[in-house]
Amino acid sequence: MKTSTLLKSLFLAIILSITTLAQAQENEIPVVTSMEELTAALGDKDSVIVHYKNLEPIYQIKGLFIDTYMPDGTTILYMQNSYPAKFDVIGKYFYNNDKETGLSLGYRFHVKSITAVYAFPNLYYLSQYNATNPVEITKPVIVTAIDGNNVFVQYQDFDKQNHGDLMIIEGEHSLKIGDQIEGFTAVLNPAIRDSIFTETDTTVTMVRNTYFNVNATTFGSITSSNTVKYEAVSSLNGISGKAAKAVQLPSNGTIVKEGDKYLYKVEEESVEVKSNTVNLDSYIGNPITEIIRGVVDYYNSAENTFAVIITEIKALDTNYATIAEWIDAAQSGITTGSLKNPVNVSLSIYKSYKSLVFIQDETGAICLNFGDYKENPIKTGDVITGVEGTLQYLNAAKAIIAPVIEIAKENTTIQVIDSNVVVKPLDITIAELNADEKAIAEGNISEYANRLVRLNGVKKGTKWIGSNPRIYPLIQDEDTLAYSTSTLSDFSSKLETLQMTIVGIIDYRTINSSQLYSIYPRSIDDVHLVTPEFVPEAGIYEKEVEVTITMFGEQGVDYSNIYYTTDPEFNPEDDPFMNDGEEYTEPLQLTETTTIHAIATYLEDESKASPIVKAIYTIVDELPTETDKVALVATVYTNNGSIIVNTEVGNNIEVYTVDGQNIYNAMATSNITTIDASNNNVVIVRVNGKSIKVAVK
């Protein structure tokens, strides 16, 4: 069947009339409730019309369309994108062959009509079906405004995040703005249903004042203090198409009272406003320079009359402590701001006439775009302050999914306060990144875009993606992710390994012009061959320790052998393939301080090997006890990467890294000894032979 015919079938289901259950019974249409019953109903016939009850289909996003699958995951169910989660349908089940090519297209189920609905993801979808019964709403909603029993809500887990609806609550309620309601039933208000549906219509393309009757007794869990997301509007005239949406109005307007109505005016534009949470009289005649927010209420669609229910007027501090705080504010329309704390530069790159600087802290990441600025002094590894600007959008829906700030190269606020600082990548899986990409496709903000991440145990695909010979797939288990080899001339030779670790920036349409969600290694040093691992890790142990040498995955799948040596004189530069090493066959029993070097060879070609790794195991007669620590004739503390030891003159001070390497050994010449340990996360400090473990960073 041609693609155009398939699309016609897809949209045909939207306009087909509802067939009632009584009609189904009159026509003696068989009722089925499972794939097994459906297969039995088909039997050896070419096709069969059935009444499928309690159908819960499976959905998968592909390109611009949502493919809908039957419960067995193989047969396609043609229906519109605005889909319910559970329903009864009448449809035709058949085995489909392409008439032109004769190719098998597998079993198909074409929806003829929807007879009943039981569950929808949200109210937005419910408004598009003439459902007369209460329907379970499976996705949570957040309260944006309250006017008595009229409660406005928006969706947080939905591709139309700022879409809102009005619920008419039946019974008493104690809801507050910011409450999230999860689990309730709703029915389209009968008056609305009568005005938008006819006997032959089953859907509606636009309902300005759609509202639903909801019984408060059906509420499931309610959690408070959730973030309401506001859509910033630049013009009051632009509000007319935003029924029930939470909006942020332009500032620098004034509130006036005309008769019994309040109006908010900005230059020549005005809109009616009302509120039960803000005293509007206190703002009459005074310019409002603060943030003014509310929800659009169409209370008379016949006259196209609407008002904004004002929910808050307040000043906001836009000097944010973290990147996450700034991004959260931007989701509500506050895009301009600054960072009060230093941030790390994970990558500074000049590519395609753009100078891009990726910054991050513990909470998030932003890309700074300096434009065509080849001489940008900001380098990878710098720590900078003074970041300010406006977060830009990266998709057509104007959702900040991968934040970017345009920075003028004449910028004078950004200052470099440190350099050559190693940014620790976030360990993550391709499956998690694929979930993040799906969230972006649904209009949500990316959790990992612009961040430096590390993928362990991945393999390189053999064919590039699309038409770009520099975009290849990475494979981890059954999951794949695109990565870019551009700017890395010797990348391909290093990727001949079967398994590796890759560090890189998660790029979404910033570094590469192609609209790919991908990982971008910063240099060849970000691609690491998988190396042997020591268990337990190197360090200081009492009397003895048993050491196991392992690899990522199952040993013997990707690697043929592991070799090692405990020769204290071994130098990897003299023997990079460890030709004189012993084959590792069982755990090593260490009873004295030992340095181990290890290497792995590849199953398919033993002339290739992993890098050599090293571990030092320091064996002592006795580890420090709590009593030893109390009895130490010293006070040890840390400050900005240094160890401060307060002890008597003449006491011996030793400092070891956690893997047993000695970095300081001297007698105290004063009561206070300061030791630089900025390159070590954890160290062991020994004073007169007594030990204590100290965290430096």
Beta strands, then each sheet from edge to edge (+ up, - down):
strand 1: 31-32
strand 2: 47-55
strand 3: 58-62
strand 4: 65-69
strand 5: 76-78
strand 6: 86-97
strand 7: 104-120
strand 8: 135-137
strand 9: 141-147
strand 10: 150-155
strand 11: 164-170
strand 12: 180-182
strand 13: 184-188
strand 14: 211-215
strand 15: 221-223
strand 16: 231-232
strand 17: 246-249
strand 18: 254-258
strand 19: 261-266
strand 20: 269-274
strand 21: 291-300
strand 22: 305-314
strand 23: 319-320
strand 24: 336-339
strand 25: 343-351
strand 26: 354-360
strand 27: 365-369
strand 28: 383-385
strand 29: 388-392
strand 30: 404-406
strand 31: 415-418
strand 32: 426-428
strand 33: 452-460
strand 34: 471-476
strand 35: 479-484
strand 36: 500-508
strand 37: 517-520
strand 38: 527-529
strand 39: 533-535
strand 40: 539-542
strand 41: 545-550
strand 42: 559-565
strand 43: 582-583
strand 44: 588-590
strand 45: 594-602
strand 46: 613-620
strand 47: 634-639
strand 48: 642-647
strand 49: 652-657
strand 50: 662-667
strand 51: 672-676
strand 52: 682-687
strand 53: 690-695
sheet 1: 1+ 2+ 6- 7+ 5+
sheet 2: 1+ 2+ 6- 7+ 8+ 13- 14+ 11+ 10- 9+ 12- 15+
sheet 3: 3+ 4-
sheet 4: 16+ 17+ 21- 22+ 20+ 19- 18+
sheet 5: 23+ 24+ 29- 30+ 27+ 26- 25+ 28- 31+
sheet 6: 32+ 33+ 34- 35+ 37+ 36- 38+
sheet 7: 39+ 41- 44+
sheet 8: 40+ 46+ 45- 42+ 43-
sheet 9: 47+ 48- 51+
sheet 10: 50+ 49- 52+ 53-
end
